[in-house]
Amino acid sequence: MRTLIVVAAAVCGTLLSATAVSNTDAVLEWNSIMVRTTAGQNPFFQARFAAITQLAVFEAVNAVDKDFEPYLGTVSAPAGASADAAAVAAAHAVLTTYFPGDAAALDAARDTSLARIADGRAKQDGIAVGEAAAAALIAQRTDDGSTPPQFYMPASSAAGEWQPTPSCPPAGGILLQWRDLRPFAIKSTKQFRSAPPPALTSERYKRDYDEVRRVGSIDSTLRPQDRADVARFYAATPPVVIFNSAAAQVAVAQGRSMSDNARALALVNMAISDAFGSVFDTKYFYHRWRPETAIHSGGDPAWIPYIVAPCFPSYASAHASGSGAARKVLERLYGPRHHFITLSNSAVAGVILQYDAFEQITRDIDDARVFGGIHYRFDQEIGGELGRQVGAYVFRHTLRRAHGEHDDGEAD
């Protein structure tokens, strides 16, 4: 099945995700709540919050079920503790800690979820396990490098050097500190640093420069409507939202257990966050200019990208890296294709995307950034490669099955 873009009269909800798919699995229910609660955050902070939340849920559920190797291994559960209560309490405790302004809504959601569980010792023990797991993950991420904010101001205006673009604050490029974010699973953000970008005199650079110049301007007549739609959609929809929704839909379709779902969502969100840290190491190591800066320098100062460029270097693409990492994990867990995934976002009214393979999503993301005018094609390809390396490492080295069984997806 090819990507379908369907114009609808209305789009219900922010995204077709676990809210519509399942309200009986506590892990999927609270994953959807996590996505809603973190919405509006910078995508990189959102990925960090998502990884902490889903790891706390995993650690709590796994302390009860013991199906996988633990992440921290410091949380234990009494015999008979409720895994459902543990999942609810873990997610709730993490989210209320980081988003106290949403406490009333989160408390009401917790009460609704816990009301489905019979009162008694198992429920109380599960709540205690979940709260312990949340406290352990929150403590583990203290002083992880996500703050204080750091900025980058270029020391040179030489050809190829990144320069501030219209979205930048006076301090310069944002999120410089993200290159040193302590990873969740990989050894270092430098572990998968990309090779250098193509030289400005290379045929590859010239070809990709010409492509984005032709199809990426705000007034381009060479951008098909379907590519304009994906450019707008993926500008508004970050990897955490996309791939948590995809994971939930496929997990329900395949009838995966709550324990499996807790592990899958932890792996996906760790991979996204670690890929983001890795790509910022690459970005600020090479500090390569955005297409609009290059095109202005090339003699077209009026050229404006269709999508506003984020305020940091172009090489490599962060959206491609986070999405590539999630894709690799999901392919390992569920197989690469023969799925039915539907994505929509009320911020991009009238666009619904349907896919049957995870690779189709990342291909659309690649097109979205090029047709949006904010990335060269090689930014996308190298970013995706970086992400897939991170995702493969995360899958291979963390949260492995406790009894040595293999997953059903893609082989090593």
JOQUI-V48093 format. One record per pair of residues at least 6 apart in sequence whose ideal C-beta (glycine too) atoms are under 6 Angstrom apart, sorted by the first residue. I is the first residue (numbers start at 1). GAP is how many residues later the second one is. Records with the same first field share a line. If there is no record, write none. Layout:
BEGIN
I: GAP / GAP
END
This chain:
BEGIN
1: 355
3: 357 / 361
4: 350
5: 221 / 224
6: 346
7: 343
8: 344
11: 333 / 335 / 338
14: 332
15: 226 / 230 / 330
16: 326 / 328
17: 15 / 228 / 231
18: 10 / 13 / 14 / 230
19: 13
21: 227 / 228 / 231
22: 6 / 230
23: 6
25: 233
26: 58 / 61 / 62
27: 30 / 60 / 231 / 234 / 235
28: 220 / 233
30: 61
31: 213 / 234
33: 76
34: 19
35: 206 / 209
37: 58 / 62 / 65
38: 8 / 11
43: 195
44: 134 / 232
46: 194
47: 193 / 225 / 226 / 229
48: 98 / 225
49: 49
50: 190 / 219
51: 133 / 218 / 219 / 222
52: 42 / 85 / 89
53: 38 / 41
54: 211 / 212 / 215
55: 16 / 82 / 211
56: 34 / 38 / 77 / 78 / 81
57: 30 / 33 / 34 / 205
58: 204 / 205 / 208
59: 12 / 16 / 74
60: 26 / 30 / 69 / 70 / 73
61: 22 / 25 / 26 / 198 / 201
62: 6 / 8
63: 12 / 13 / 14 / 66
64: 13 / 17 / 19 / 22
65: 18 / 194
67: 192 / 335
68: 195 / 331 / 333 / 334
69: 331 / 333
72: 64
74: 62
75: 57 / 58 / 61
77: 52
78: 47
80: 42
81: 41 / 44 / 45 / 48
82: 35 / 40 / 41 / 44
84: 33
85: 32 / 38 / 41 / 42
86: 40 / 43 / 44
88: 22 / 25 / 26
89: 38 / 41 / 42
90: 40 / 43 / 44
92: 14 / 18
93: 38 / 41
94: 40
95: 11
96: 7 / 10
97: 41
117: 6
144: 38
145: 32 / 35 / 36 / 37
146: 35
150: 26 / 27
151: 20 / 21 / 25
152: 20 / 21 / 24
153: 19
154: 7 / 8 / 9
160: 40 / 129
162: 125 / 127 / 151
163: 130
164: 8
165: 125 / 144
167: 141 / 144
168: 143
173: 138 / 139
174: 137 / 138
175: 137
176: 108
178: 99 / 102
179: 10 / 101 / 102 / 105
181: 96
183: 91 / 94
184: 86 / 89 / 90
185: 85 / 89 / 209 / 213
186: 88 / 204 / 207
189: 88 / 89 / 92
190: 91
192: 86 / 194 / 197 / 198
193: 88 / 89
194: 88 / 122 / 188 / 192
197: 89 / 91 / 118
198: 6 / 7 / 180
208: 168 / 169 / 170
211: 166
212: 79 / 158 / 164
213: 82
214: 8
215: 7 / 8 / 156
216: 89 / 90 / 155 / 157
217: 86 / 156
218: 86 / 88
223: 148
227: 140 / 144
229: 122
230: 134 / 137 / 138
231: 75 / 76 / 137 / 140 / 141
232: 116
233: 115 / 118
234: 131 / 134
235: 72
236: 109 / 111 / 112
237: 108
239: 33 / 83 / 84 / 87
243: 25 / 83
246: 95
247: 17 / 21
249: 92
250: 84 / 89
251: 10
263: 136
264: 69
267: 62 / 127 / 132
268: 58 / 61
270: 124
271: 54 / 55 / 58 / 119 / 120 / 123
272: 50 / 53 / 54
274: 116
275: 46 / 47 / 50 / 112 / 115
276: 46
278: 108 / 112
279: 37 / 39 / 42
282: 34
283: 29 / 30
286: 29
287: 26
288: 25 / 26 / 27
290: 19 / 24
292: 13
295: 8
305: 68 / 69
306: 66 / 67
307: 65 / 67
309: 65
314: 65
315: 64
316: 63 / 66 / 67 / 70
317: 52 / 58 / 62 / 63 / 66
319: 46
320: 60 / 63 / 64
321: 62 / 65 / 66
323: 39 / 42
324: 60 / 63 / 64
325: 62 / 65 / 66
327: 31 / 35
328: 60 / 63 / 64
329: 62 / 66
330: 28
331: 27 / 78 / 79
332: 63 / 75 / 77 / 78
333: 74 / 76
334: 75
335: 74
336: 21 / 22
337: 19 / 20
339: 17
341: 14
342: 12
343: 10
344: 8
355: 6
362: 22
366: 14
369: 6 / 11
370: 7
END
